[in-house]
Amino acid sequence: MPFLFAIMGSWLNGPGAGWRAGSPPYLESPGCRRGLAVNRLCRGPLVLLTLLGAALAAAPARAQFLDAEATASGPGLGDVRTLKYRVGLVVTAEGGPCSGLYATLPVPEEWPEQKVRVVAEDVSPTVRNLRYRTLPGGVKQMVVEIPELPAGKQARAVVTFELDRAAIVAPPDTAGLRIPEKPDRALKAHLGTSPYIETRDPKITALAKAAGKDLDGWRKVEALYDTVRDKVEYRNGELKGARRALADGWGDCEELTCLFIAVARAEGIPARTVWVEGHCYPEFYLVDATGKGWWFPCQAAGTRAFGAMPDQLPILQKGDNFRDPDRPGKSLRYVSEFLKGATVKGAGDPQVEWIREGA
């Protein structure tokens, strides 16, 4: 019979500090919660970027560097920073041997504003297989298999990525941008409810309708954005989602992001969560007169940034309603780390340290 444990990752004492199975419970996402559930810490974009200071190296490049086509209505790509980022795990067999260990870990994926390259792999001989897979919705995972781990021994699988991360610049001409009238199947996935994003809540739909009244396109989305920031004070606390954030009148980056996405979707505007190191923010989707569309970011919490994103933190995932075959029946707002193994008589206790950090 298999055991399952250590499913959720955390930012204990800062990005990538890892934790061990059997430690106190941690939360499921990197957004704003980088410590224990009772010690929530969301420091905001500038401080978060400082945490990666040693890993970030300024690398100015031409805008539109990732094969992005420059258009008046689409987002532009600005300054580029290059950084190295490590993802992996270290497992120790304590109290006896461990067998059938199987782990998955989310890793950085390519996006229009982010290029990703593998530059190093540190893999122990006991690791039989290290591969990658992409879940529906676009989350890329590292899959690690360790058939046998003798008592007292350690297995390690750590990959170093090099990322080119661009700032996003708002388009110079937004007058022609509109809400898509006939969203395709991919966009429809970003129009419904998600965990903690209660799009159909009556108070949320009423707020969205009032804020966007008699407006269209860019102006409507901006009105929704400013309304959310006016209604919800930015401060730390427990994870509670869009509905409670609106009722309480306060929340941090996850609540502000959830509420903006909820009101946008309530008005038929596709929107999704962008998960970055220690933080999150929303994106919304608009099209021009020809039907060509783009995702535009906005900073829901902290310094105002609408249609642009000056932060250049590593992008971990985009989306907020995922399915993982290793966790059947669960809707995941963020795909966290996962580990399972075989239970046998006399088996040890596998202790795991998850690694996510600037290299």
N, C-alpha and C positions, 0 to 999 in steps of 0.2 A: 504494500500500500504506500503511495507516495506521500511525502510531507511537503507542505507549501509554507514558505515563510519569507520574511524580509522583502515583501513586495514593493514597499514604498521607499523612495529616496528622499534625501533632505539636504539642506545647506547648513549643516551643523558647524557653528563657529566660522561661517564664511563659505564661499563657493567651493564645492568639491571636497570638503573635509571628510566625507565618508562616514560610515557608521557600521556598527556590528549587529548581527542578528542577536536578538535577546535584549537589546538596548530598549529604553523607553520608546513609546510610539512616535513616529514622525509623520509628517503630512505628505500628500501625494504629489505636489507640484513644486517647481522652483520659483514660482511667481510670488514674491513678497514674503514667503515663509521660509526662512533659511535657518530655523532653529526648532526647538521643541514646540509642540502645539500650544503650550502655555506661554511661550516667549516669542511672539510673532514680530518679525523685524522687516520692514520695508523702507529702505533708505532713500529711494528715489534715484533717477537716472544718473546724476553726476557722481554721487558717491559710489554707485554700483560700478560705474566705469572706472573709478579710481581703484576699486578692488582688483581690477585686471591690469593695473598700470604697468606692472613688471612684464606682463605678457604682450601688451599692445605695442606695436612699433608703427609709427606714422609712416604711411607709404602713399603719398599723394599720387593720384593717377587721373587720367582723363575721365570726365563724367561719362555715363553710359558705357561702363567698362565691361559689363557682362552680357555682351551681345544684345543690349537693350536698345531698341529703336527710339531715337529722340523724336518726340511729337509735342505739339503745343499743349495737348490735353492730357498727356500721360505723365506719370511721375518721372523725375530725373534722378540720376545717381551721381552723388557728389564725391567728397573726399573718401578715400579708401584706406582702411587700416588692416594690416596683416598681423595675425596672432596665431600662436600655437595653443592647442587645447587638447587635454588628455581625457580619455574616457576608458573605463575598464573596471576590473574587480580583482581582489586578492582574497582567496578562500583558504582558511586553515582548518584542518581536521583535528578537532580537540576531543580527547577522551576515547578515541577509537577511529577506525577507518571510515571513510565516506565513499559512497558509490552512486553512480547515475546522476551526477550533478549536471544541471541544465540551467543556464541563465540567459536572460535577454536584457539588453541595455539600450536606451535610445541614444543615438549619435547624431551629430550635426548633418544636415542635408543641404543640398544646393537649392538656392532660390535666386530670383533675379538680382537681389542685392548681396548674395553671398556665394562665393566659390569655396569648395571644400576639396582638400587633397589629403590622402594618407601619407605621412612622412616617416613613420616608424611603428613597428609592432614588437612589443615585449611579451612573449608568450612562453610559458613553462612547457617542458616536455610532457607533463601529465595532461595538458590540454590537447584533446584529440582533434577538435574541430573548432575553428573560428571562421564564421561566415557572416553575411549581411542579408537582410530581407527588408522589404518595404511593405508596410501594412496599408490596407485601403484608407485613403485619406492622406497618404503621403509621409507617414512617420517611418523613418529608417531605424532599424534595430541591428545591433550586434548580437549574434547568437554564439554562445560559448558552451561547449560540451566537455565534461571531465568524467570519463568512465569510472576511474578509481583514484582515490587520494588516500595514501597510507596515513596512519595515525601520526599526528605531530607534523606532518608535511604541509607545505603551502603550494598552492597553484596560483599563477598570475597570468592575466590576459589584459594588457593595457595597450591601447592604440593612441598614437599622437597624430592629431590632425592639424593641418595648416589652413587657416581661413583667411580669405580676403573679404572684408565686410565693408560695404559702402553705406554712407549716409544717404537718405532719401530726400529729394528736393521736391516741393510742391509744384504742380504744373503752372505755367504762366497764364494759361487761358482755361478757365473752368466753366465759362458760360454755357458751353454746349454739352456738358456732362449731364447724363440723365440716369434715372433708376432703370435697370433692365426690365423691359416689359414681358419678355418671354425667357426667363432664366432656364438654362439647360440643367440636366440632372446633377452635374457637379455643383452648380451654384445653389440648387434647391437644398442641398445638404447644409447650407449655411443660412437657411431661412426659418428653420424650425426651432424647437426647444433643445437645450443641451443641459447637462448637469449644472445646476446653479444659474442657468440662464432661462428664466421663466417668461418666455416670449409672449405667452397668451394670458398672463396675469392681468385682470381687469384694470388695476391701477397703473400697470406699466403701459398697457395699450392706450389708456386715457391720456397719460403723460405724453406718449409719442404723438398721438393725434393732435393734442393742443400745441405742442412745441413745433410741429411741422406744418401747421395749418397754412394754406395758401402759398406754400413754398414748394420748390421742386429741385431735383438734382443736388448739386453741390451745396446750395444755400439751405436746403432742407436738412441735409446731413450735418452741416455745421451748426444749425439751430439745435438739433438733437444733442450734439456734442456739448455745446455751451450749457444747455439745460441740465444735462447730467452733472456737469462740473459745478453748476450753481446749486443743485439739489442735494448733492452728497459731498460732505466735507471729507477731505483726504487725511485720514489718520488710521493708525494700526489697530488691529483687533482680530477676532476669530473669523474664519471663513464662514460666510453666511449667504453669499449670492446676491442676485439682483433685487429680488423682492424685498428681502430684509434690509438691504442697504438703502433702498428708497424709503422704507418705513422708518428706519432708524435715523436717516439723514447723515450717515457717515460710513466710511469704509476705506480700504486701501486700494492698491492697484488692481487687485483681482475683482473687488466689488465694483469699482468704477468701470472696469473693462466689461464685466458681465452686464451691468445695467446699460451701458452704451450699446452693446451688441443686441440686447433684448429690445430696446426701443427702435433700433435700426431695423431689425428683422420684423418688428410689428408693423413697420411702414413699408415692408416689401424690399428692403435694402439688404442684400447679402452682406454678412459680417462674420468675422471669426477672430479667435484669440491668437496672438503671436507670443510664444513662450521663449524668452531669452534668459540669459544667466541672471538668476535672482530677481526677475522682474517679468511683467507681461504688459501688453498693450493691444488694442484692437486694430483691425483693418476693415475697410468697407469697400464695396465694389460698385463702380459706375461705368457707364458706356458713353461713347460719343454718338454723333448722328449716324455714323456708318455701322454702328453695332459693335465696334471694337471696344473692349473693356480692359480695365486695370484695377488692381488692388491698391488702395491708398491707406497708409497708416495714420494713426493719430495717438498722441500721448494723453491717455485718459487721466492719469494721475501725475501730479507734479507740474513742471513748467509747461505752459500751453504750447502745443505743436499740432496743428491740424493739417492733414494732407501731406505731412513731411515727418521725417524721423531723423533727428541729428545723432541719436545714440547709435553706437556701433558695437553693441554687445553680441556675442555669439547667438545665432538663432538656433534653438533646439527643436522646436516643433511649431506648426501652424495648424490650428483647428481646436475643437473643444468637445468633440463627440466621436470617440474612436472605439473600435472593436479589436481586441487582441485574442487570437485563437488559444492562447495559453490561459486566458481568463474568460471563458465562455459565459455568455449571459450578462456581462457587465458592460455598461456604457462608461467610458473613461474620458474625463475632461482633459487629462494629461496622461500619456503612457509612461509610467515609471518603470524602475528596475524590477526584475522578477527572478526568483530562484526556486528551483524544486530539486528533489533528489529521492532516492529509494530508501525506504526504511527496512533495515535488516537487523537481526539479533546481534547485539554487541557493537552496533554502529556508533560512530562518534557524532559530535555536534558540530556541524560546519559553521564556522564563524566567517562572515563576509564583510569586507570593506569595499564599498562602492566608490569609485574614483571619478570625479568630474571637476576639473580644475584647469587653470591656465598653466601652460607648460613653460 
